[in-house]
Amino acid sequence: ALRVSQDPGEAQVTVGGGVSLGCHVLVNESWDLLRLEWVKDVGHGVLCAARLHPATPVPPAPCTPRLRLAWHPPRATLSLQQAQGDDAGRYLCRVTLEI
């Protein structure tokens, strides 16, 4: 089974500020590859995506000029720097176990 939880549940950020969103991934069986995607609101598409291995940390990598994704198993972190007004919305961590 695959369980995914996010934190914080809600965050307020001022324009120009930054925030980090966490995605905790628990898999009850051994796995080789996960696809992790961060999406914003419904219909806005994927903001950031990566293919992850179970025990291999990924240093913060740019997804866009202001977004960074890091993987420190079992937690992925999406960091947003220099928030702008159009960054407001709901962010979802979507995880797929690849076979």
C-alpha positions as CSV (number, residue, x, y, z in Angstrom):
1,A,0.0,0.0,0.0
2,L,1.1,3.6,-0.7
3,R,0.3,6.4,1.8
4,V,0.9,10.0,1.1
5,S,0.4,12.9,3.5
6,Q,1.1,16.6,3.1
7,D,2.1,19.3,5.6
8,P,1.4,22.0,6.5
9,G,-2.3,21.7,5.9
10,E,-2.6,25.4,5.2
11,A,-0.1,28.2,5.0
12,Q,-0.2,31.9,4.5
13,V,2.7,33.6,2.7
14,T,3.2,37.3,2.1
15,V,4.2,38.6,-1.3
16,G,8.0,38.3,-1.6
17,G,8.1,35.6,1.1
18,G,8.8,31.9,0.8
19,V,7.2,28.6,1.9
20,S,8.1,24.9,2.0
21,L,5.5,22.2,1.4
22,G,6.2,18.7,2.6
23,C,5.0,15.4,1.1
24,H,5.6,12.3,3.3
25,V,5.6,9.1,1.3
26,L,5.2,5.7,3.0
27,V,5.2,2.4,0.9
28,N,4.6,-0.9,2.7
29,E,6.5,-3.0,0.2
30,S,9.9,-2.6,-1.5
31,W,9.9,-0.3,-4.6
32,D,12.3,0.9,-7.2
33,L,10.8,4.0,-8.6
34,L,8.2,6.6,-7.7
35,R,6.9,9.5,-9.8
36,L,6.2,12.5,-7.7
37,E,4.3,15.5,-9.0
38,W,3.2,18.8,-7.4
39,V,0.1,20.3,-9.0
40,K,-1.6,23.6,-8.3
41,D,-5.4,23.7,-8.2
42,V,-7.4,21.6,-10.7
43,G,-6.6,22.2,-14.3
44,H,-3.3,24.1,-13.9
45,G,-1.1,21.1,-14.8
46,V,2.1,19.9,-13.1
47,L,4.3,22.5,-11.5
48,C,7.2,20.2,-10.7
49,A,7.9,16.5,-11.2
50,A,10.6,14.0,-10.5
51,R,11.3,10.3,-10.7
52,L,12.6,9.1,-7.3
53,H,14.5,6.1,-6.0
54,P,13.8,4.8,-2.4
55,A,17.1,5.6,-0.7
56,T,18.7,8.2,-3.0
57,P,18.4,11.7,-1.7
58,V,17.9,14.4,-4.4
59,P,19.4,17.8,-3.6
60,P,17.1,20.7,-4.3
61,A,16.6,20.9,-8.1
62,P,14.9,23.8,-9.9
63,C,11.5,23.1,-11.4
64,T,10.9,26.8,-12.3
65,P,12.9,29.9,-11.4
66,R,11.1,30.1,-8.1
67,L,10.3,26.4,-7.3
68,R,12.7,23.8,-6.0
69,L,12.1,20.1,-5.3
70,A,14.1,18.1,-2.8
71,W,13.9,14.4,-1.9
72,H,15.1,13.1,1.5
73,P,13.4,9.7,1.9
74,P,10.7,9.4,2.8
75,R,9.9,13.1,2.5
76,A,9.8,15.4,-0.6
77,T,9.8,19.1,-0.2
78,L,8.6,21.7,-2.6
79,S,10.0,25.2,-1.8
80,L,8.5,28.4,-3.3
81,Q,10.7,31.5,-3.2
82,Q,9.6,35.1,-3.7
83,A,5.8,34.4,-3.7
84,Q,3.6,36.4,-6.0
85,G,-0.1,37.0,-5.9
86,D,-0.9,34.4,-8.5
87,D,0.8,31.7,-6.4
88,A,-2.2,31.6,-4.2
89,G,-4.2,28.3,-4.4
90,R,-4.2,24.7,-3.4
91,Y,-1.1,22.6,-3.9
92,L,-1.3,18.8,-4.2
93,C,1.5,16.2,-4.0
94,R,0.6,13.3,-6.3
95,V,2.6,10.1,-6.1
96,T,2.6,7.2,-8.5
97,L,4.4,3.9,-7.8
98,E,6.0,2.8,-11.0
99,I,6.4,-0.8,-11.9
